[in-house]
């Protein structure tokens, strides 16, 4: 696990090495599609999983237990020939230092999934050219996942990964597929990478680093201090809330972390949590029923 913590102390260089960084699993749900022959959906599922797990996205060498977990559920809503439409539930988890626990860093529903796929079609990723909307979707979320993970180990450590995700978006947006453009809703892929890279929302990335590196990763060594550091990190979101009370990243953070926050502050060493509880009810009122479950 020590290797995991050292991965983010150097600059990231992307290459086609032989190390896999992502433990990827995607399942295809075709229950809503009126199609008697399910084989194409099974082939699609196998093809995507092989592409994501066999591709080396960086030159990092990771042990199997150090790999980032990324799981997706592709819920198909329409299928016609080679045209697929649906939604994509994306969940990312990374290991916590010195434990067997994995912490969620993203839980996001992408509602604008559409792509063309011919059965047994090979999937290739090219850094400088557009291959297909399916490849763009998968590679975008691969680099987004690596960027979000890197941010939890080093302040703004995700920059090179986000830059690559932005490049993928720029190449794909020219094809006018939904989800890649500014006008495609405020929870689109466009706004996801735009807000992550914007200085306007810098507190989010600071919180991601302090919450994980100074909080969760310290939990086995000094749980009382770790909990206090987590409290301090969440308090930083108040500055973001003051400027952008309904920001996308504020929702992204609590979509991933709300259950974990309840668990952390309902067990272990006692800390002064009342002011933090008031803050949570202020900046994330939509999770009010969960905050009521916290027993501190």
Buried (B, 14 or more C-beta within 10 A) or exposed (E): BEEBBEBBEEEBEBEEBEBBBBBBBBEBBBEEBEEEEEEBBEBBBEBBBEBBBEBBBBBBBBEEEBBBBBBBBBBBBEBEEEEBBBBBBBBBBBBBBBEEEBBBBBBBEBBBBBBEBEEEBEBEBEEEEBBBBBBBBBBBBBBBBBBBBBBBBBBBBBBBBBBBBBBBBEBBBEEEBBBBBEEBEEBBBBBBBBBBBEEBBBBBBBBBBBBBBBBBBBBEEEBEBBBBBBBBBBBBBEEBBEEBEEBBBBBBBBBBBBBBBBEBBEEBEEBEBEEBBEBBEEBBEEBEEBBEEBEB
